């Protein structure tokens, strides 16, 4: 198939460190190319891919300091995408909603994966006005607007050889993500202190941030000996960080649409201790690949219970459910269905099949 992947411009594809959406776009794009499809990737110019790269800006907006005024770059990218939609059998957008008015003017087989939590107040007017084909990344993500034009729920996937199974449990707890109130680093610190196990934090931390100053800094007065800040990690460093951990703490306090770090941890064989928000019950099998808890005290108890879990089972769960090849297969089914529907629509109107 001739497939266009339209990525966000915040980070490169793949990102060097943080950037979950761009990372997934990269895994999908490279697997499609590996399978022999003709793929065009619309992304920032510093992206790396085996697909044909069409750059909408010289480098990713966040590192370049253009995140707040990025709209002109997205408009330019839409011009590049829509200058000739007949080039593609399907166009896959990862850009939330800016493409919707363009699609009305240039109808073509298309689908949009929503990577953020669905905000009904923001999305419902677009659903009512445009009703485009959407893909959700968890069943829970759909709940605010269950009657939207959902084509499928497709879980994220990782290349099978990206992470290394480590069968021996480590002696520290891992936290990987933004130091943000919704990610609840404060909960992770409390769990580590009560469990008397080191917490290693892989995150970009700004000591001047209000959450850090008002919530994290006071905790560190008594917990500093239990907490080690590593900064952002990527590549082999992330693999070692997750693989050598006793467990990953995922103490979120928001409706997580997927949570890529959970399957990165499972790919290393490392169980996950998580709060039951958003996609968590869909990704983690309670008592099998980790524990789903409701409180800090339950999480502390789960730290000891992790010793009874099989790291091989965690890895097997990743291979069976979250392999990039599985994700790609599921997207291809959507692509083919949409392309076929478009052809049949054109034939029904007396048009020639493209």
N, C-alpha and C positions, 0 to 999 in steps of 0.2 A: 504494500500500500504506500501511497504518497501521503505522508503525515506531517503536519506542522505542529510543533510544540511551542507555545507562547508563554514564556516564563516571566515572573516578576523581575524587576530591575534593581531591587534593593541590594542583593548580593549576586556574585558571579555564580555561574552554573558549571561545576559544583562550587559551593562556597568554600573558602579556605578554612573557616572555623564555624561560626554560628550561621544558621540559615537552613531551617528544616525543609521549607517548601522547595527551595532551589536544589537541595540535595536530592529530594525525591524526583524532581524533574530530570535531573542528571541520570539517576538510576534507570528511569523509564526510557529516556532517550537512548542511552547507550545499549540497553537490552533490545530495543526495537532495531537499532542499527545492526547489532549482532545477529539478529534473526533475519536480516536481509531486506528490511524495509527502507524506503527512501525517505529520510527524515530531515526536515529543516527546523533548526532551533532558532527562535527569535529571543535574544537575551542580550546581556551587556557584552561589550567587546572583549573583556578580559576572561570570558568563559572558555572552557576547554571541552571539546567534544569531537567525536568522530562523525557527527552529523554535519550538514552544511550549516554554518553559523551565519546568521544575519544580525548584525550589531545595531541596536537601537540607540546606544550611547557608548562612548569609548570605554568606560569602566563602570562598575556597579555604583549605584547612587549613594549607598551608605558610606563606603570608604572615601568616596569623592566629596562627601559633604553636601550632596544635593538631594538628600532624602525628602526634605520639607518642600522643595520646589521641583519635584520630579515629574509633574503632570506633562510638561512639554515633551519629555522623552517618551512617555507612554502614548501620547498622541502621535508622535513620529512613528513609534512601533506599530500602531494600528494602521497607519498609512502604508507601511511596508508590508504588513500582513494582507491588507485588503486590496492592494493594487491589482492583484489577479488571483482570485480565489480558485479559479479553475486549475491552478497548479497542484491543488491538493485534493485527495479523496476525503480527508477530514481534517479539521483544525481543532486542536485541543488547547483550550485556554486555561491558564493558571492565574489569571489576573482579576479574579473576582467579578467585576461588572462593567469596566470601562468599554468593553467590546460590544455591549448589547445594542446601542444605537447603530453601530456600524453593521451589525448582522442584519438589521432590518433593511438596510440599503443594499447589502451584498449577501443575500441568502445562500447558504452553503451548509453541508454537513458539519456540525460542530458540537462540541461538548465543553462544559466548564466544570473543573473540579474546584469545589470550595474547600479551602485549606484552613479557614478560620471558623470560630464558632458562628452559628447562624443566628443573627440578630433579626428577629421577626419584624421589628419596627422599621429597620433599614431595608430588609430584603423583600418583604411582602409587596410593597409598591412595584418593585421590579418584576416580581413573579406575576403580578396582575397585569402589568403592561406588556412584558416581553415573553414570559413563560418559556425561557430557553431550556435546552436539555442540561441537567446538572448531574454530577456524580458526587456522592457523599463519601467521606473517608471513615465514617462509622455510622452505625444505626442511630446512636444517640444524637449525632449532629443534626439529623433530620427533624427531630421532635418539635422544634418551634414552628416549622411549616411542613407538616407531613404530606400535604397534598400538592407540593411543588412537582415540577416535571422531572422527578428523579429517575435516572436511567439505571443506576446500580449503586451499591455500596462497595467500594473497592479499598481494601486495606493497603497501607503502604507496604513496600517490600524493599529488601536490601540484597545486593549481590551476595551469593552464598559464600564466596571466599573473602568477603570484606573483613569479617571478624573471626577470631580464633577461639575455639572452645578450650577453656581451662578447667580441668576437672577438680582442681584443689581450691577450696574456699579460702579467700584472703582474710586479713585481720582488720579490715576497715570497711566502713560504709561509704557509699559514693553518692554524691549529689551532682547532677549534670544539668545545667540549664541557666536561665536568666535569674539573677538575684532580684526577683520582683515579687510583690505581695501575693500575686495569684499562684506563684510557684512554691511559696511558703518555706523558704530556707530556714525561717525561725523554727518551724516544726521539726525539720531535720536536725537542727542543732539540739533541740530538747530531747529528741529520741536518742541521739548519740551520747549525750551526757548521762541520761538515765540508764542506758544500756552499758555505759562505760566502755564504749568502743569508739575509736578514732573516726571522725568524719572528714573525708577529703572532698573539697568543693571545687569543681571545675566550672567556673563561671566568670564572666567579666563583672567585676565588682567595682562600683564607684562609691568610695567612702563618703562623698558629698551628697549622694542620693538620699532622699528623705526616708525611704524605707530602711536603708542601711543605718542612717543616723539615729532614727527613732526606735527601731525594732531590733536590728541585728547587733549594733554596737553595744547596747546595754547587756544583751545576752552574753557577749564575749568577755565581759568583765570576769565572769566565773567560769566560762566555757572555753576560754582561749586555748587551754592545753589539750582540748579534745577536737579542735577544729584546725584544719590546714587548708589555706586557700592556694589553689594552683593556677588560677587564671583560666582562660579558654584553652581547650585542647582539641586536637583534630588528628586524623590519620592514625598512624601506629601508636601515638601517644594516647589517643582515646581508647584504642583497642586494649592496651595494657591497663589503663585506668579502670575501665569497666570489667575486664576479664579477671583482674587480680583482686576485685572487691568481694567482700562477704555477701553483700546485697546492695542493690540500688534502692535508694529512698526516693519515692515519687509522691511527696506529700501535698499535692496540688489542692487549690481552693477555688477552682473554676471549672467550667464545662469544657474540659480538654477534648478537642475534636478527634485527635488520634494519640499523639505522644510518641514520636519517633524514638526517643531515647529508651523507651521500654523494650522495643524489639531489638535495638542495638545491644542492650544488656542481655536479653535472651540469647542472641546470637553468640555471645561470649560464654553462655552457660550460667550467667549470674542471675539469681532470682530477684524479683522485684517486690518491694513492700510499698503499697500505694493506697491512697484514699479513693473511695468509690465515686469519683466524679467523671462525668462525660464518658469517654470510651473505655475507661479502665476495666470494667467488668467484661468487655468484649475482647480485650487483649490478654489479660492475665487470668489464668485459671486458678482460683483461690485454693490454696493447699497443694497445688501441683507445680506451677511455675512461679509461685510467690504467694503473698498474702494480701488480702484486701482488708483494710482496717478502718475503724471509725474514730480512733483517738490516739494520742501520743502513747498512752499506756498500752493499748493493743499493739502498737507498732513496736514498742520495747519488747513485749512478749514474743512478737514475730521474729525479732532478731535472733533469739535463741532457737526458735522453731525452724529457722532456715537450715540449720544443720541436718535436718531430716529430709530435705528436698534433694532431688537428683539434678545435678547440673547437666547431665546428658539429656534428661527429659526437657529441660529448658531449651537446649539447643535443638532438640527434635521438634519442639513446638514451633520454633522459628522456621525451620526448614519446611515443615508441613503447611504453614499458614502465611509466612511473611517473606518468602523468597521473592526477589525481584522478577523472576521468570513467571511466578504465579500472578503477581500484580500486572505484568505486561499482558499475559494471556487474557486476563479479565478485561483490560482496557481494549484489547483487540476485538473482543466480542462486541463491545459497545460501538467501536469504530465501524465495524462491518455492518452492524444492524442499522446504524444511522446512514451510512453510505448507501445501503440497499434501499432504505426507505426513501431517500432522496431520488434515486434512480427511478423507483416505481412511481413516485409523484410526478416526475418529469415525463415519463412514458404515458401516464394517465392523462396528462395535459396535451399529449400529441407531440411532445418534444423528442428529439433524438437522444438516445442514450449516450452519455459522454464516454 
